[in-house]
């Protein structure tokens, strides 16, 4: 990157409010603290957040299959507890936020803002009363499913698999969407299958997000969104976050940062730049702690949050304006969070 472009990228990142709409940080903190590690954010992730000028990280709570269904609630509550202990152990580095105002204040104080999200409603099982408890604990985004079936609906498989008939949202799923909207929680449709997403689009009255979903026109996995789904999410005022996982960028997995830019180009062509964002889903730093089954053979095409400048430079080279890049980096997600979360 030549000096003039590097200076422009640095200035743009300094002025932007940057959001990573999906990072399994809470899940990883639990895994590592249970193995005796401490100050994990400070030692392993804070420098990357700061180098990438990431202002807000949506920190996902994920429950591995091994613990379900009996321990889903316990694992989720433990993840929140571990995160709070991390924040206490490293004062002045990051803070758990419950509104966009708090997130903006964290940036002003030089701290990384964290929003909590559920990646799959498994901890609730079919008890809708638990949703308010999670909201009180700071959860502001609700991913309805992961890539498996739960009480809400069916997830999208990563690759074709034998199964029975796929379903849309259950009765509980419909109630959950309505209750989450009433509480001021953002509905996240990443990982939801096509039938379930069609139901959410019909039921939802507020903008939706697909926090970490790419374009199916460029990579055919069910985890990605069709052009019609992209159009529908955008029509409701929602935002879609492009992720950095190689197999969701190219079917053969031979993806680079340029493929991320290609997906953003396609998303902007279909939906408009106001509906594009980043949900990087960076996983290379996460080992398979359970070691009960082979981890998904994926890799990140972005070398951590600190490499965000490379993507920004590529977007500028493709003719994106500073204003458009500001929106993609985080302004678009911030707009939706402000409308729904406050």
N, C-alpha and C positions, 0 to 999 in steps of 0.2 A: 504494500500500500504506500503510494508516494506521499510526501510530506503534506502537500496541500489537501489531499483527500483525507488523510489521517486527522488533520486539524479540524476539518469540517465535521467528520464523524464524532470527534471528541466534543465539539461544541454542541452538536445535536443531542448527544447522549446527556450532556450536562443539563440541557434545558428540558429534555423529555421527562415524563414520569413513566418509568418502565415497569411492566407487569409480566411476570411469568405466571400464567393462569393455572399451571399444573406442575407440581413437583412433589414427589412422595417423601417429603422431608420428615413429616411426623412419624411415618412408618419406619423410616431408617433410624431415626433417633431412638425409638423404642427398641429396635433390634440391637443397637450398639450399646445402649445404656444397660440393657439386660445382661450384656456380656462385660460389664464393668467399666465401660468407657464413659468419660465425662467431657463437658464443654465441646460437644461434637460440632455444633454450628460454628463456634469460634475457631476451632482448629481445622475444620475440613471444608466449610462452605462460605464463611463470611468474606474471605478475600476474593473469591469468585464473584459473589454478589457485588462487592464494591468495585472490582475491576470492570465488571459489566454494567455498573451503575443501575443495578436492579433495585427498584424502590419497594415493590410489593411482590411477595411470593405467596401464591395460594397453595398452602401446605396440606396435602391430601392425607387422609387417614384411610389406609387400605388394610383389609383383613385377609390373610392367606387362607386358602381352602382348608388347610389342616385344622384350623381353629373353629370352623363352622359346622353346625350352627351354634353349638352350646356356648362357645366363648367369645362370640362376636362382640357383644356389649362390653364385656370386661376388657377385651383387647383395645377397643376404641377409647374407653375411659382412661385406660392406662396410658395410651398415646398422648392424650391431652395432659395428663399429670406429668409425664416425662418432659413434654415440651415446656410446661411451666417451670419445671426445675432447671431446664437448660437456660431459660431466660433469666432466672434468678442468679444462676452461677456466672453469667456473663453480662453484667449490667452495662447498659449503654451500647449494646450491639444490635439487638432486635427487640421487637415488642409485638405481642398479640393484639390485634386491632379488631374492633367490632363495627367500624364505620369507615367510610372514605375520609371523613374529617380526621379521624385518628391516624389513618395511614399517611395523610398529608403532613400531619404533625410529626409523625415518626421520621419522615424524610427531612423535615426542617431541623430535627434534632440530630441528624446524622445516623439514624438507626434504620435497619431494614424492617419494613412492616410485614406482618404475617396475617393472612386470613386462613381460617380453618375450613376445610371442605371434607365431606364424606365421599369417598370413591366407592359407591355402592351402599345401599341402605340396609345391608345385612345386620348391623348392630341393632336395628329397630325390630327385626323379625316382622311381626305384624301388629306391633303396639304403637299406634300413632301418637300416644301421649308422650312417648320418649322424644319425639321430635322437638318439643318445646324445651326439654331439658338440654338437648344438644345446642339449641339456639342460645339458651342462657349461658352455656359454657363457651360460647364464642363462635360456633359453627355458622358460617354465613353462605355456604354453597352446598348444594345437595346433588351429588352424582347418583342417579337413581339406581344404576346397576354397574357392575363390572362385566367382564365377558363370561358370564355364567347366569343361570336362572336364580332369582330370589323371589321374595314375596311380592315384589313390585312388578316384575316382568322378566323378559329374556334379554340377555346380553348378546352382542354381536361377536361371533367367533373370530379369532385371528385368521384362521384358514378353514376351508371346508371340513366339516366333521359330521359323522353320523348322528342323527338325532330324530326325535319325533317332530310333530308339527310345532312350528314356532307360534308364539302368542304375542299379543299386544299387552297393554297394561292390565293388571288385575284390578279388581274393585278397590283393593287397598292402595294400589298404585295411583288410581284416580284421586282418592282421598288425600294421599300424601302430597301430590302436586298442588292441590287446592290449599291444604294446610300450610305447606312451605311458602307459597305465595302470600298467604295471609300474614305469616310471621315476618316476611321480608327476607326470605332466603332465595338465592339465585338457583334456578333449576339448570343442571348441567346434563346434557344429553349425550355426551361422549360415552362410548361403549354400549349404548342402547341399540337394539336391533331395529330394522326398518319399520316393523309393525308397531312397536312401542313408540318410536319417534313420531309416527303419524298420529297416534293417540295424543301424545303430549302437545303437538302442534294444534290439535283441535281443542284441547282442554285449556291450555295456558292462556292467561290474560296479560302476562308481563313478558318482556323480552327474555329469550332463552340464551344460554351459551352452550357451545360445544368446546369445552376448555382445551382439548387436545385431540383434534380430529383433522385429518387431511382430506384430499380430494380423490374420490373414487375414480374419476375420469383419468387420473394419472397413475394410480396404484389401486388395484382392484379389490383389495381386502374389504370385507364387510365393516371393518372398523372405521373406514373412511366414509365420507358423505357423498351422496349423489348430487348432481347439479340442482335437481329439483329440491332436495332437502336444504342445500345451501341457500337457494332462493327463498324458501319458506322461512328459514331462521332469520335471514336478513329482512324480509318483509315485516316481521314482527319486531324489528329493532334490535335483534340479537347480534352476537359476535362469535366468530369461530377462531380458535387458536391453533395455528399450525405447529405440529410437533417435529422433533428432530430424530425420530426413530427410523432407521434405514428402511425396514420392510414396509413402513407406512408411506414412504416416499417413492420407492421403486419396487416393483414386483420381484426383481432379481436381487434386491438388497444392496446393489452396488451404487448406493446413493452418496451424494456430497452436499455441501451447503448450497450449491447451485440448484439442487433439486428442491430444497426448501423454498428458494426464491421462485422456482417454477410453480410450486403449489400456491404460493402467495399471489403470483401473477394470475393464475387460473381463478383463485378465489375472488380476487379484485375484479376480474372480468365478469364473473357471474353475479357477484353480490354488491360490488362497490367497495371502495377502500375503507369506508366508515364501519365495515363489518368484519374486518380482518385484524387478527392479533396473534399473540404468541402463547402457546401452552407447551413448553419445550419437552416435558416428560423425560428429562435426562435421567438415565438409569445406569450408565456405565460404572458409576461409583458404588452401586449397591450390589454386594455379593448375595448369593443364595444362602441365607442364614439357616434355613431348615435342612437343606441338602437331602430332601426326601425325593425330589424329582429334578430332572434337568431344567435349568432355567431357560427361559425363552431365548433363542439364539439371535438376539438383536444387538445393535450397537448405535451409539449416538453419532450423528454426523457433525455435531457441534461440540467442540472440545471444552465443555463447561460454560457456565454463564459468562466467564471472562472472555469468551470468543464471540460475544454478540456483535462486537464492532465489525467483524468480518461479514456478517449478514447485512448489517446496515450499509457498509461500503458497497456491497453487491447491489442492494436495492437502489442506492443513489446512482450507481453506474448504469442501471436499467432505466433511469429517468424519473424515479419517484421524487416528489418534492419533499422538502423538509417537513411540511405540514402532514403529508401522507405518512411519512415514516414515524413521526410523533404519534399518530393514531395507531399504527401497527405496533409500535413498541409498547404501548400501554394506554394511550388516551382513549381508545375505543372501549376497552374493558373497563376503564375507570368510569366512563359515562354510564355504562350499564350498572355497575356496582353502586354508583351514586343514586341512580333512579330507584333501585330495588332495596339496597341495604341501607342507604342514607349516608 
